[in-house]
Amino acid sequence: MNKQTRKILLGWFCSALVLAICLSPQFRSFTSLPSQLRISEGSQHALPLQLPFGLWVSLDQPGILKVNGDDLIGAKKYQLGIPLSLEPLQQGKVELKLSLFGLTLKKLSLEIVPSIQLVPGGQSVGVSLQSKGSMVVGFATVRNSSGSTSPGRDAGLQLGDRIMSIEGHENPSINTIGQVVDERGSTGHSITMLICRGSTELTITLTPRYCEETEKYRLGLYVRDDAVGIGTLTFVDRESLMYGALGHVITDADTGQIVEVGSGKIVRATVTSIEAGKKGMPGEKRSVFIEEHITVGSITRNTPFGIFGDILIDLTNGSNPLPIALKDQVQEGPAQIYTVIEGENVENFDIEIQRVSRQQYTPSGKGLVIKVTDPKLLEATGGIVQGMSGSPIVQNGIIVGAITHVFVNDPTRGYGIFIEWMIHESGMLEKRQETAPTFFYRRFVPLTSS
């Protein structure tokens, strides 16, 4: 073997060695460490390092964090064949360094934030949401002896437009719109309405036309002023007296537009039967409202991360609060969901968190991928079904998130949202701040995007 051949083989060997090291679980456990980490006070967090050698660990200030049970003063060497345990002692910021031979290999900025405890839900709730303004969801043709026309479409109205006022009537209901149209039309007057299209307000004038089929004056519009359905209560906060549910936004069934909150409420609901899910055909909880006249909670926010409002009747009465996990603390592995499959009885069912996407910059309702593993739930529902949205996910006695969506082609699997995102959108931190201003709740979930 000549010298040139040896050089080529040595080069290939070194390249293969470097590639093998880079692809090894040990190397990837180190490179996948985040540069920033947020942990709630009083919890524990494990850095999943799997290195065959030790590293020196140091903190830039003592008294805020324990490492493997040690309150570090200076640097200490730890063997990293097992995860490095971090135990917050108090709120604050600290920088952790990992070093070898005096060289800093990794810096990790840690922020210790206040601990939050919530009561997990799981109860089925009826949702009744009245929109802010009546939404245009379709057009109709008005026919009479003069011909066929659609005054609404001809005036430039579009699907998803919200009628905010009509002839001085603010946030008009469907009945109010119908009465005004018929009254103005019968006297030969046009109608002026204020509509909201996205963030733009427009004033539109149009003339009702007589419909021979209904014997009334019409605009040729289909409008909707409410949304009704079944979901699951995620949590109750007994400090702010607020709740969160669903884990996703309520949209209009025809236009897909977000329903802007005018008013709304949640009420008790009972599950009467289950239509099990199948591949390509999501299942459903068949439920009915109970004592619809009794409001369990108001609806003040309808957001991409759920609905929120003030709780008036605590359906979780008797249950104990649990700590919540920040997104950096959620781990892949076994967990449970709380939900109802019969009547009003909340049960715990086993699942597996199969994937965790930290979503550092783009929060969404799909940060978790979960799989139902509980035999009882699989037999009853086939997995995740409609009406389970909002069912809390609990891991090791800590609330980590809620179910949001089912995989259509695999009903045993679905998406979940981090509880951290729901808390941020709920407004409960601001309300806690009002009642207990000495706590720094506002720095709990500092999102920059949504």
N, C-alpha and C positions, 0 to 999 in steps of 0.2 A: 504494500500500500504506500503510495508516494505521499509527499508532504502536502500537496494541494488537496488530495482526497481526504486526508485526515482533517484538514482545516474545514472542509465542507461538512464532513460528518460531525465535527465538534460544533459547528455552527447550528446544524440541524438539532443536535442534542440539546444545546443551550436554549434554542428557541422552544423546543418541546417542553423543556423543564420550566421555563418561564410561563408558557401557556398553561401547563398543568397546575402551577402554583396559583395563577390568576383565576383559574376555574375551580379551584378547590373550595369546599365549604368554609374552611378556616379563613382563607384570604377574603372571601366574599363577606363573611361575618364582620370583618374589620372594615372593609371599604364601604359597607352599607350603613355604618353608623352615621346618624344624622349629625349635622354641625350644631343644631339647636334642638333642645328638648324641654318640654314643659311637663311638670309633675305636680299633682295636687298634694297639699300638705297632709301628712299623716298616712300616706300610702307608701307602697314599695314598688320599685321598678328594677327590672333586670336587664342589663346590657348583654345581649346574646353573643358574647365573644367565645370563639372556640379555637384558641391559638395553642400550639404545642409548646409554647415558651411563655415566660413571664414578662410583664411590663411594669414600669414604675408609674404609680398613680399619684397625682397631687391636685390640691384645690387651691385657688387663689385667696380664699378666706375660710377660716374654720367656723364651726358652730352652726352651719346651715344644712349640711348634708353629711350623713354617715355612709362610708363605703365598706361593704362586707362587715357591718357592725362597728367599724372603727371611725372615731372622730379624728380625721387626719390633721396632723400638724407637721407640715413638711411632706416629703415624698415617701411612699412605701411600695415595695414590690409585691405583686400578686401574680400567682399562677392562674392562667386564663383558660384552663381546660373546661371550667364551668362558668356560667354567666356571672358577671359582676353585679352585685346587689347594691342598689342605691336607696337610701332611706332618708327622706326629707325631715328636717327637724323644725324648721320655721320658714316663713315666707321670705323671699329674696332672690337674688341672682348670684350665681357662682360659676366659675369656669373650671372644668375638669381637664387635666392634661394626661395623655398617655405617652410615655417616653421610653426609649431604649438607647443605652450607651450614651446618655446625656442629650440625645436628640429627640425633640418633640415630634411624635408621629401623628398625633390627633388632638385637636382641641374641641371640647364639647361645652357649649354654653347652656347652662341649666337655669330654668326659672321655676321657682316654687310658688304656686298660686294657692289661694284659699280652697279649702275642701268644701265641696257642695254635697249635700245629701237630699235625695228625693224619694218619694214613695212610689214604687213601681206600680203600674196599673195592670192592664190586661183585660179590663171589662169592655164589653161591647157597648157602644154608644150610638144613638141616633143623632145625625147631624142635620140641622136645618139652617141654611144660610141664605139670608136675603141680600141681594146684591145692591150696591150703591148705584142706583139707576137701573132701568130696565134694558136688557141687552137685546140687540137685533140678532136673531138667530136664523132668519129665513125671509123669503119674499113670496108674496102671493099675487095672483092676477085678479083684479076687480073687474067684473063684467056687468055691463048694462046695455041699454039700447044704443048708446053712443059708441060702444066698442069695448075693447079690453085694454087695461092699463095697470101699471103698478106705481102709484104716486110716490111711495117711499124710494123705490129704486130710481125712478126718473129724477128725483130731487138730489140724488147723489149719496144716499145712505149706503153704508157698507156693513157686511157681516161683522159682528163684534163691536159695533158702535153702541155706546151706552147713552140712553136718553136720560139726561140729568134733570131736565125740567121741560114742561109743556104748558104754555099759556099761564105761566106763573106758579104752576104746581111743582114743587121741588121733589126730587126722587120719586117720581110717580109710579104707582103700581100698575099692573096690567089693566085692572078694572078702571082706574082713573084715566089711563090713556084712552080706553075704549069710550068712556063717557064723554070726555072732552072732544074726541074726534066726531062722535055722533052729534053732539050739541052744536059744534062749530059748523059741521057739514050741513046740517039741516037748515041753518040760517044763512048759508052761502058764504061763510067766512073761511079764510085760510088759517093755517096754524103755524105758530112759531115755536120751535123747540131748540133747546140747547143740548148738544150731544158732545160726548167725550170720545175721541178717537186716539187711543194710546195716551199720550200726555197732552194732546192738543184739544182745545175746546172750540167748537164750531156752532154757529147759529144757522139753522136751516128753516126755510119757510116752504110749506107745501099745502096743497089743497086736497081735502078728502073727496073721494068719489063714492057715489051711491052704488051699492052692490045689490042687484036684484035677487041674488040667491039668499042673502041673509036679511034683506030689507033694512040694512043699516049702512051708514057711511063708514068707509074704511080707508086705510092708508096702504093696504097691501103689504103689511109687515107681520111677521111672527116675532114676538118678543117673549123674553123669559125674565122673571125677577127673583128667582130663587134656585137653590140647589139642595137636594135632599138625598141622604144616603146613610150607609152604616160604616162605621170604622171602629178602631180600638183605642182606648185611652192608654197613653204611654206613661205619664207620670203626673203626680200632684206635688206641688211645692207648698208645704204648710207654713213657710215663713212669709212668702209673698201672696199666698192664697191664689195661686195660678195653676193652670194645668197645661199639658201639651198632648196632642193626639195626632194620629194619621201618619206623620212623618213625611208627607208630601202635600203639594198644593191641590186645592179643589179647582177644577176647570169646568167650563161649560161643555156639555156633552156634544153639542153640535159644532161649535166654532173652535173649541180648544183654547179659548181665551180664559185667563185667570179671572175668577169671580171676585170683584172688588167688594170688600165687606161694607155693607150698610148696617146690618144687624144680624144676629144669629144666636143659636143656642145649641147645646148638646143635651140630650135626655137619655134616660135609661133605655136599654134595648135587650131583648132576649133572643137567643138563637133557637129557632124552631126546627131547623133541619140543615143538612150539609149536602151540597152537590160536589162530589169529589172531583178534583182536577185530574186531567189526562193530558198526554202529550198533544200540544197544539190546541188545547181547550181548557183554559183556566177554570177552576172550580169556584164555588161561592158559598158564603154563609148566608142562609136564608134567615132573616131576622125581622122582628117587628118592634116598633116603638112601644114603650110602656109608660103610662101616665104622661102623655105628651105635653099636658098643660103644666107639668112641674119641671122647671128649668134646673138642670144639674150644673150648667156653667154657661157663661156668655161666650160668644166668639168675637174677638176684637182684632185678630190677625189671621190672614190666610196667606201663607208663605210657601216657598219651595220646600221648606223643611217641616211643614206641618201647620195645623191650626192651633191657636192659643187663645186664652182668655181667663177670666176670673172664675174660680170654682165656688159654687154656691152650696152644693151638697157633695161631701167627700165620699165618693163610692169606694175609696180605699180604706175607709175607717176600720181600724183594727190591725192594719198592716204596718210594719215598721219601716222607717226610712232606710235606704241603702246609699252608700257612697257612689259617686259617679266616676267613670274613667275618662280621662282626656284621650284624644285620638292616639297619642304616642304611647299610651299604656295598654291599648287593646292588643291582644295576641291571638294568633291562629290557634285553634284547638277547640275542645268541648265547651259548650255553653248551654243555656236554656232560654226558651221564650215563655212568656206568660200570655195566655190567651184563653178564649172561651170556645168550646165546640158544642156545648149543650146548655140551654137555659142561660143562667147568669153566673155559672160556676167557673171561676178562673182556675186553670190548671197550669202546671209547669211541664214543659216538654223538652226533650233533649234535641239539641242541634249541634252542628259543627261549624265553626267559623273557618272557612277554607281559604279566604284571602282577605288581607287588610291593605287598603290603599290609603296612605296617610293624607293625601289631598292637601298638600302644604299651601297651594295657591288657588286651587279651584274647588271649593267645597261643593258637594252635591249629595244627593240621596242614595248614592251607590258606592259608598266607601267600603262596605263589607259585602262579601259573597258568603252566603250561608247555605247549609244543606240540612234538611230535616232528617234526623236519624231515629227518632222515637217511634217504635212499632205501633203504639196506640194511635198517635196522630196520623201516621202514614195510612193506617187502615181506615180511619174515619174521614180523612180529607184528601188523601193522596199527596199531601205536602202542604204547600202554601196556597191559600185560596183568597179570593176577594173578600174583604171584610176583616182580614188579619192586619192590614196596614196600620202601623202604630204599635203593634204588640212589642212590649219591651224585651230587649235581649240582655240577659244577666250572665256574667262570667265570674266565677269564683266569688259570688256574693256582691258583685259590683255591677251597676247598670252601665252598659257600654254603648247601647244604641237601640234601634227599633227597626222592625221589618217595614220595607217600603214597596217592593215589587216582587213579582214571581217571574221566573223564566218560563215563557210560554211553551217552549219545547221540552222543559224538564221541570214539572211542578214541585219536585222535591227540593229544588234550589231557587234562590232568589237573592235580592239585594237588601242591604240594610243601611241605615244612616247612623253616623256617630251621634251619641247623645249630646256631645259638645256643640254640634251645629244647632240642634234643637234648642238648647239652652240659650245660645246667643240670639236666636231669632224670637224667642218667646217674650222678651221684655221683662222677665222675672228678675234679672240682675239689676236693672234700673229701678225696679220697684223695691227690691231689697235695699238698694242704696238709699232710697228715700226714707225707709223705715229704720235702717241701721247704718247711718252715714260713716261710722268709724271703720267699716269693713271696706276693703278695696275690691269690691266685686267687679268694677268696670274693667279691671285689668285681667279678669279671669279668662275671657275669650276674645283677644284682640284680633279680629279678622280684618283683612284688608280687601277682601273680595267676597262676593256671594253669588 
